[in-house]
Amino acid sequence: MNGFFRKMSLAPRGLRYKLVIAFSLMSIIPMLACAYLIFSHTFPMMADLINVTTIVLLSVTISVLGLVLARGMVDPVINMAIEAKMIASGEFDREISIRADDEVGILGESINTMTQKIRLNLDELKSFSQRTKELNVEIHKKVLALSSLLQIGDIIAAGSANLDAVLELSVQKVAMILDGGFCVFYMIPKEESSEFLPKAYSNIQEETLLDIIVKKGEGLLGRIIEEKKLFVIDNAMKMTKETEDFKSSGKVKNMIAIPIYSGRKNFGLLVVGNKQDDYRYRTDDIDLIKIFSKQITIAVENDIWIKKSEELSIKDDLTDLYSKGYVLSRLDEEIRRAIFYQRPCSFILFSIDNFKSLRDTRGELVAEDVIKRVAKLIKENTTPVGKAARISGKEFGMLLPEKNKREAAYIAENVRKQIEAANFSREGDLKITVSGGVSENPIDGSTQEELFKKATQLLENAKSMGKNRVAA
């Protein structure tokens, strides 16, 4: 029955059909008026029988029906135009209500379909824009990481920084790979030691990791070093009691631990992580951290080889003085000889004052020239049986067999005065001073380690007292 009435109504009809009906209804009024006039003139007697009021009521009814039908066609078009304007202004979450199946309804459905497609396309664009931003951030991080790797590689290749500086820079760069990341590097202090201590770290919020002493084969970190395998703790890992205990005691939420080794030798352990909950490491982050660990391995190996080569070399290339390793081995021999024959043996340690400031202000070439000229003055004051050596970048040593502390101090003071009086620039505006420490066997020790340590302490005392002096 409902279907019958629906078919009989105007709802399923088209806009053109409705317009024809409305026009027809509105046309009946003048036709009725004309018919009444003709009928009244033709049949005057019958016209009285027709009530004028009836004609008027009929006309009004027809007019109202025509108006309602016209508004039913015009109002949806107006409402649709308003909605379409709002959608065009950017309100894509709006939707046109469909009240009929005519052309207006079809147009409304089409606009809704297009709006929905635009909304979906905008969502895709937003998702693509967000992904693009994420990719740009990742690319930027990778570029920074690559730049850091090149910087570390250049420092290692140039040999312009000691191992501590390379490690400090490395852990800083590794920590930057992860958002809010931290990094700590545990290193064995001596080859014969079994304990690994924190050597360098960055962005460590909890002191717990720095209090850990790692022993090879003991605990989680010690086992990682012994097995020489990368170890990851994140939300993709199945936790064991050992890892849970370590996370609790070390206050670690996630981490990557990479042992640093070469052949059978274990040098250290690199631990990287952040403070995010339920974090999962991506493969590219792990691969990047592994590359940094290789750079650290190279730096440690390079430092070991440099130290070994210094120990094996007899002469310093820049100054032509003896090397530290050679003069200390000779000092050991002279001490044993001095003890056997009951003779004195002294050692002097010199250091150029304010050398770092000199190198920063005057440049590397001037600094090297100063080192060579200081070395020349020290060598000229060495006794025939003595040995002069370059101990480090700015430090020099004098081995003086058969000289007691008073005699050695006299030689040291003479060297100090000569250096103070010399001009180290062609313009004559560069003055250099040195400080010194003098130790003697057996007063200050009976081994080369003890004499060298005592001379170092006295040298530090001379510097703390104002520099440009000799302490004995």
DRENTOR-369625 format. One line per field, with one value per residue (C-alpha): residue number from 1; chain; x, y, z. Coordinates in steps of 0.001 Angstrom, whole numbers, padded with zeros to 6 digits. Layout:
N
n [NUM,...]
chain [A,...]
px [X,...]
py [Y,...]
pz [Z,...]
# end
This chain:
472
n [1,2,3,4,5,6,7,8,9,10,11,12,13,14,15,16,17,18,19,20,21,22,23,24,25,26,27,28,29,30,31,32,33,34,35,36,37,38,39,40,41,42,43,44,45,46,47,48,49,50,51,52,53,54,55,56,57,58,59,60,61,62,63,64,65,66,67,68,69,70,71,72,73,74,75,76,77,78,79,80,81,82,83,84,85,86,87,88,89,90,91,92,93,94,95,96,97,98,99,100,101,102,103,104,105,106,107,108,109,110,111,112,113,114,115,116,117,118,119,120,121,122,123,124,125,126,127,128,129,130,131,132,133,134,135,136,137,138,139,140,141,142,143,144,145,146,147,148,149,150,151,152,153,154,155,156,157,158,159,160,161,162,163,164,165,166,167,168,169,170,171,172,173,174,175,176,177,178,179,180,181,182,183,184,185,186,187,188,189,190,191,192,193,194,195,196,197,198,199,200,201,202,203,204,205,206,207,208,209,210,211,212,213,214,215,216,217,218,219,220,221,222,223,224,225,226,227,228,229,230,231,232,233,234,235,236,237,238,239,240,241,242,243,244,245,246,247,248,249,250,251,252,253,254,255,256,257,258,259,260,261,262,263,264,265,266,267,268,269,270,271,272,273,274,275,276,277,278,279,280,281,282,283,284,285,286,287,288,289,290,291,292,293,294,295,296,297,298,299,300,301,302,303,304,305,306,307,308,309,310,311,312,313,314,315,316,317,318,319,320,321,322,323,324,325,326,327,328,329,330,331,332,333,334,335,336,337,338,339,340,341,342,343,344,345,346,347,348,349,350,351,352,353,354,355,356,357,358,359,360,361,362,363,364,365,366,367,368,369,370,371,372,373,374,375,376,377,378,379,380,381,382,383,384,385,386,387,388,389,390,391,392,393,394,395,396,397,398,399,400,401,402,403,404,405,406,407,408,409,410,411,412,413,414,415,416,417,418,419,420,421,422,423,424,425,426,427,428,429,430,431,432,433,434,435,436,437,438,439,440,441,442,443,444,445,446,447,448,449,450,451,452,453,454,455,456,457,458,459,460,461,462,463,464,465,466,467,468,469,470,471,472]
chain [A,A,A,A,A,A,A,A,A,A,A,A,A,A,A,A,A,A,A,A,A,A,A,A,A,A,A,A,A,A,A,A,A,A,A,A,A,A,A,A,A,A,A,A,A,A,A,A,A,A,A,A,A,A,A,A,A,A,A,A,A,A,A,A,A,A,A,A,A,A,A,A,A,A,A,A,A,A,A,A,A,A,A,A,A,A,A,A,A,A,A,A,A,A,A,A,A,A,A,A,A,A,A,A,A,A,A,A,A,A,A,A,A,A,A,A,A,A,A,A,A,A,A,A,A,A,A,A,A,A,A,A,A,A,A,A,A,A,A,A,A,A,A,A,A,A,A,A,A,A,A,A,A,A,A,A,A,A,A,A,A,A,A,A,A,A,A,A,A,A,A,A,A,A,A,A,A,A,A,A,A,A,A,A,A,A,A,A,A,A,A,A,A,A,A,A,A,A,A,A,A,A,A,A,A,A,A,A,A,A,A,A,A,A,A,A,A,A,A,A,A,A,A,A,A,A,A,A,A,A,A,A,A,A,A,A,A,A,A,A,A,A,A,A,A,A,A,A,A,A,A,A,A,A,A,A,A,A,A,A,A,A,A,A,A,A,A,A,A,A,A,A,A,A,A,A,A,A,A,A,A,A,A,A,A,A,A,A,A,A,A,A,A,A,A,A,A,A,A,A,A,A,A,A,A,A,A,A,A,A,A,A,A,A,A,A,A,A,A,A,A,A,A,A,A,A,A,A,A,A,A,A,A,A,A,A,A,A,A,A,A,A,A,A,A,A,A,A,A,A,A,A,A,A,A,A,A,A,A,A,A,A,A,A,A,A,A,A,A,A,A,A,A,A,A,A,A,A,A,A,A,A,A,A,A,A,A,A,A,A,A,A,A,A,A,A,A,A,A,A,A,A,A,A,A,A,A,A,A,A,A,A,A,A,A,A,A,A,A,A,A,A,A,A,A,A,A,A,A,A,A,A,A,A,A,A,A,A,A,A,A,A,A,A,A,A,A,A,A,A,A,A,A,A,A,A,A,A,A,A,A,A,A,A,A,A,A,A,A,A,A,A]
px [000000,002859,004476,001238,000939,004589,004116,001050,002873,005264,008268,009641,008959,011585,012078,010745,007553,007040,007595,004940,002474,003183,002778,-000453,-001869,-000983,-002608,-005952,-006678,-006894,-008700,-011306,-011715,-012158,-014603,-016645,-016842,-017865,-020375,-021887,-022442,-023729,-025939,-026828,-029368,-026986,-024190,-026185,-026144,-022342,-021031,-018220,-016763,-016364,-014448,-012191,-011577,-010788,-008354,-006634,-006338,-004823,-002413,-001284,-000720,001317,003350,004051,005120,007329,008960,009484,011581,013328,014179,016354,018242,018850,019875,022161,023784,024450,025924,027991,029401,030420,032026,033860,035198,036910,034306,034695,033082,029653,027117,024028,020841,018939,015120,014045,015164,014766,017495,018170,018694,020991,022969,023183,024434,027043,028257,028403,030395,032832,033140,033858,036551,038079,038039,039747,042317,043019,043491,045895,047725,047990,049257,051716,052824,053391,055320,057350,058232,059256,061366,062997,063823,065270,067286,068579,069579,071362,073193,074308,075384,077344,078960,079861,081387,083482,084563,085611,087352,089280,090403,091563,093364,095055,096094,095392,093522,094165,091887,089920,088895,087851,085782,084086,083125,081983,079627,078123,077360,076036,073657,072235,071097,068152,065587,066580,069362,072231,075530,078272,081483,083113,086796,089456,092136,094978,095312,095959,092894,089563,087401,085769,085145,083107,085558,083273,079561,076917,073452,073465,070651,071080,074444,073649,075227,078379,078663,078726,082045,081791,083727,084167,081803,079954,076443,074582,077146,080077,078468,077891,081610,082615,080259,081202,077631,075347,072545,069247,066660,063378,059674,060272,062562,061377,062456,064339,064922,068489,067392,064555,066980,069436,066719,065640,069118,070505,067301,067355,064171,065844,069370,071753,075035,077872,081172,084306,086977,089661,090551,090711,091191,088214,088677,085320,081531,079308,075863,073263,069605,066891,064213,061138,058688,057803,060483,061519,064800,064715,067170,068710,069339,071086,073167,074178,075223,077233,079128,079992,081170,083526,084921,085499,087229,089493,090244,091192,093350,094977,095812,097333,099492,100607,101681,103498,105255,106277,107670,109644,110927,114173,114082,111354,110861,110320,113088,115557,115545,115101,111563,109802,109861,113557,114677,112535,113996,117477,116478,115580,118980,120830,118968,119986,123571,123489,122185,124865,127722,126173,126158,123509,121178,118740,115856,114482,111026,110376,107076,106535,104311,101029,101735,098074,097501,100622,099445,095934,097129,100275,099390,100805,103913,105090,104359,106456,109318,109188,109299,112359,114236,113446,114581,117831,118585,117840,120044,122916,122830,122774,125888,127994,126549,123067,120047,117502,114020,110674,108149,104945,103771,105095,107153,110841,113013,116713,118361,121469,123585,126238,124362,122729,119645,121610,123697,120638,118691,121558,121424,117629,117777,120409,118152,115196,117147,118441,114898,113547,116234,115857,113739,111510,110449,112316,110474,111731,108272,107780,109005,108767,109178,109375,108766,110679,110732,113887,113988,116933,117617,117407,115935,112784,112525,114352,112528,111997,108250,108884,111396,109159,106132,108107,109431,105856,104616,107403,106681,103024,104150,106332,103377,101045,103571,103449,105359,108782,110593,112238,111096,113465]
py [000000,002384,001623,002444,005834,006525,005823,008015,010899,013342,012074,009738,012193,014294,018020,018650,016727,018707,021947,020987,020154,023473,025408,023553,024318,027996,028079,026812,030096,032379,029605,029423,033205,033194,030283,032074,035272,033410,031313,034357,036200,033175,031781,034655,032601,029720,032067,033010,029390,029351,030982,033485,032495,028951,030210,032321,029463,027132,029648,030229,026486,025961,028900,027501,024083,025658,027734,024709,022713,025581,026011,022272,022638,025935,025495,022347,024148,027176,024983,022985,026165,027323,023937,023820,027287,026173,023039,025132,027348,024324,022752,019296,017590,018912,016770,017707,016008,014154,014397,013260,011091,013809,015739,017857,014668,013274,016527,016429,012840,013801,016714,014463,011879,014500,015937,012493,011921,015315,014461,011140,012815,015421,012686,010951,014234,014833,011300,011748,015124,013593,010716,013164,015103,011875,010897,014334,013969,010502,011732,014643,012251,009982,012931,014104,010563,010278,013664,012524,009313,011270,013681,010829,009073,012228,012667,009049,009259,012553,011429,014971,013899,011347,008388,010122,012949,010494,008455,011555,012720,009229,008665,012132,011371,007874,009248,011654,008786,008039,010567,011380,008843,008132,006337,004970,003221,000793,000161,-002033,000219,-002256,-005331,-007547,-006223,-008099,-005102,-002679,000841,003764,005590,008041,008806,011229,012271,009894,010951,008163,007618,003899,003046,004926,003007,-000347,-002210,-004814,-008038,-010332,-013301,-011920,-010484,-009494,-006983,-009262,-012137,-009900,-009021,-012666,-013880,-010957,-010661,-007679,-007651,-005734,-005021,-003602,-004469,-007077,-009106,-011922,-010902,-013199,-012826,-011683,-008899,-007839,-007637,-005592,-003194,-002691,-002312,-000213,001835,001006,000816,-000302,-000582,-001898,-003358,-003910,-005471,-003786,-006348,-007306,-010936,-012439,-009113,-007430,-003665,-002461,-002376,000271,000688,002865,003462,005964,006469,005701,003028,000113,001147,-001015,-000488,-000304,-002211,000928,002419,-000765,-000860,002779,002180,-000861,001384,003763,000789,-000138,003398,003122,-000211,001393,004295,001930,-000251,002824,004147,000795,000679,004285,003544,000413,002255,004994,002376,000779,004019,005432,008988,011617,012695,016401,017113,014264,013675,010215,008875,008526,004729,004614,007119,005507,002091,003665,005336,001924,000558,003565,003260,-000398,000537,003447,001167,-001440,001090,003335,006327,009050,009242,012104,012775,016184,016724,020011,021415,024460,026967,028061,025914,025418,029176,029595,027006,028469,032045,031553,028408,024916,025904,028385,025837,023190,025669,026461,022743,022221,025209,024214,020667,022032,024029,021027,018766,021266,021176,017384,015753,013434,010350,011826,011450,014075,012945,014293,012877,014266,017179,019885,017860,016946,014780,014702,011532,012500,009582,010450,013664,014200,016362,019559,019188,018246,021212,023519,022166,022497,026092,026918,025475,027459,030738,030129,029439,032510,034722,033381,034960,032443,034704,036601,039713,039122,039389,035769,034777,031237,029883,026373,024768,021777,019035,017210,013760,011624,007995,006758,009810,009982,006329,003218,002525,004538,004652,006229,008771,009730,010096,012253,014487,014877,015916,018456,019818,020317,022078,024436,025279,025830,028274,030527,028634,029528,027806,024521,022441,019893]
pz [000000,000898,-002413,-004206,-002516,-003189,-006873,-006929,-005226,-006834,-004838,-007496,-010303,-011970,-011623,-015124,-014311,-011137,-013021,-015555,-012740,-011008,-014251,-014970,-011528,-011831,-015307,-013992,-012178,-015255,-017100,-014342,-014446,-018197,-018013,-015378,-017422,-020571,-018702,-016943,-020237,-022048,-019356,-017011,-015192,-014519,-013363,-010316,-009278,-009139,-006005,-006541,-003225,-004473,-007462,-005217,-002761,-005585,-007065,-003730,-003155,-006550,-005979,-002654,-004177,-006966,-004459,-002293,-005296,-006556,-003129,-002966,-006112,-005330,-001621,-002094,-004855,-002590,000347,-001905,-003198,000386,001351,-001844,-001075,002444,001047,-001540,001290,002838,005139,003658,006656,005643,003782,001751,002979,000217,000445,-003003,-005868,-008480,-010299,-007174,-005168,-007834,-007843,-004033,-004109,-006705,-004577,-001498,-003447,-004676,-001136,000249,-002392,-001638,002076,001411,-000829,001849,004441,002094,001500,005254,005758,002896,004294,007739,006229,004153,007300,009016,006014,005986,009683,009065,006080,008160,010938,008467,006903,010365,011227,007980,008629,012135,010811,008324,011073,013360,010473,009582,013206,013408,010064,010903,014361,015581,018718,021437,022078,024852,022503,019770,022226,023674,020193,019175,022110,021611,017963,018703,021363,018767,016519,018832,020046,023616,023315,025694,025213,027463,026466,028873,028272,029776,031366,030785,028643,031649,033503,033558,034500,032079,033404,031955,029697,027849,028031,026779,027979,030946,033290,035810,037490,037743,034405,035380,038647,036882,036777,034034,034411,031454,031716,034761,034564,031438,030126,030994,029113,026067,026060,026381,023629,021322,020036,019650,022231,022022,024703,023342,023214,020491,022747,024957,028441,030771,034493,033793,031428,033745,036666,034594,033428,037033,038548,035710,035274,031569,029473,026251,024902,022275,023574,021086,022206,020851,020041,017558,017120,020604,022368,024022,024190,025457,025277,023642,025250,023483,024361,025260,027910,025783,026915,024611,022134,019191,017365,013608,011488,009973,013443,014567,011378,011864,015486,014347,011900,014759,016813,013955,014007,017761,017220,014621,016992,019848,017573,016093,019563,020539,017416,017887,021444,020352,017537,019983,022312,019485,017982,019376,018005,017767,014134,014830,017380,016780,020539,021989,022387,025727,025632,024869,027516,030220,029430,029623,032907,034279,033284,034724,038027,038344,037529,039994,042747,042022,042051,044707,042343,041843,038853,038184,035883,034790,033304,031433,030135,027897,029710,028057,025018,024054,023999,021863,019349,019193,018637,016541,014640,014286,012297,014942,017680,015922,015485,019226,020070,017863,019335,022928,022137,020684,023864,026067,023954,024106,027938,028206,029667,027473,029161,029496,027233,026138,025088,023943,026401,024843,022708,025032,027542,027490,029686,030605,031908,033861,035138,037739,038675,042043,042572,043308,040135,038056,039437,038431,034855,034786,036004,033377,030642,031980,031900,028371,027085,028882,027337,023803,021064,019302,016463,013764,014869,018401,019980,021014,024470,025829,029355,030750,034126,035428,038041,039219,040851,041981,042763,045490,047305,045200,044205,043160,039859,036700,037451,040847,039522,036624,038931,041362,038566,037293,040748,041129,037653,038603,041784,039724,037469,040406,041930,038884,036165,034731,037591,038545,041523,043067]
# end
